[in-house]
Amino acid sequence: MNTNTITESIIGSAIAVHRALGPGLLESAYEHCMVIEMAARGLRFERQKLIPLVFRGVAIESGYRIDLLVEHEVVVELKSVAQLEEIHTAQILTYLKLADCRLGLLINFNVPLLKDGIRRVILSRSRPSASSAALR
């Protein structure tokens, strides 16, 4: 499965969950429903994946957890907040670095239209960037 197919399936899962539940629930409820929906779509994922901080070759148990790591290459960070802030982008960029992944999706379920709550985040070697997902 290529990265575009994976992200399309993740976003499709999020849309299905949001259509069924709407905004206003806790992040943990959306996460549980995402797991059910992604499993139904045949996606492989790890939930609440612990990632260590490595400093000078020493792995430090720091409590960093990725909400969902999909197909070993896409980090998905779920939120249920009034609006996404720069700190949320910084958080997913940190997870991308620590997990040695290039692509992440930041998904905020607390919006009337889910497309307004999705950010695609790419970690480039030169500098990171974040953009709103184009749902085409």
N, C-alpha and C positions, 0 to 999 in steps of 0.2 A: 504494500500500500504506500503510495507516495504522500508527501507532506500535505499537498493540497487536498487530497481525498480524505486524509485524517482530519484536517481542520474543518472541512465541510461537514463531516460526520459529527464532530464534536459540537459545532455550531447548530447543526440540525437537532442534535440531542437537547441542547440548551433551549432551543426554540420550542420543542415539544414539551419540555418540562414547564417552561414559562407559560405556554398556552394553557396547560392543564391547571397550573397553580396560581398564576398571576404574581404580582409583586407583593411584598409585605411579610414574607416568612423569614425565619432565621436561615442563615447561610448553611447550617448543618442539614436542614430539611432539603434544600436544593441539592446539596452534595449527595445525599442518599438517593434522591430521585435521579440525578445524573448517572450514578453508578448503575441503577436499574436500566435506564434508557440506553446507555453506552453498551452495556452487556448484551442487550437485545439487538443492537446493531452490529455485534461481533467485534467490537473494539477491545483490544487488550490494554489494561491499565493497572496502575498501582494507586491505591488510595492512602492519603496521609503518609506519603513516603518520606521517611526520615533522611535528611541529607546532612552530612557532617561538614563542619567548617575545617578546612585544612590550612594550618599555619606552620610554615617551616617543616613541612613533611609530617606533621603530627595532626591526626584527625581529632578534632575537639567536638565532643557531644554538646551541641549548642541548642538543640530543640527545634531547629528549622525543619518544617514539614511542608512538602508540596501537597496541595489539596489533591490533585490528580496528575499523574505522569502517564501520558497516553502513548502507546506503541513505542515506548522508550525514547521518544523524541520531542513530544510537545508537552510543555508544562502548562497546566490549567489552574489558575487561581480564581476561586469563586468569591464573590462579595454580595452582600445585601445591605447596601449603604445608600444614603441620600444622593451622593454623587461620587464618582471616582476622583481621587485626588492624586497628586504627584507622588505621594508616599506609597500608594498602591502600585504605581508603575515602578518605583524604586524597589519595592518588595519583589515583584516578579523578575526584575532584572537581576537581583541578587540570587534568586532561585535558579535562574538560567545559568549564571556563572558557576554556582556551586554544583549544579547537576551536569554541567558541561553540555548544555543544550543550546540550541540557537533560536528556537521559536517558542513563544508562549501566547496564551490567550488569557486575558483578564476579563472576566464576565461578571457584571453587576446585574443581579436579578431584580433589584428594587427600582425598576423603571417601567413606565407604561408600555413602551415598545422595546423589546430586547435588543434590537439592532443598535439602539442608542446606548446600550450598556456594554458593548463589546469593544475591546481594544486588542489589536494584534500587536505583539511586541517582538521585535527581532533584535537579537544580540549580535552585532557585527563585531569584527575584530578591531575596527577603527573606532566606532562609537555606536552606542545603542540608539534605537529609535522606537517610537510608539506611534501607532496610527489607529484610527477607528476602523473597524472591520467593514469592508464593503460586502454586503450580502447580495451577491449577484448570482 
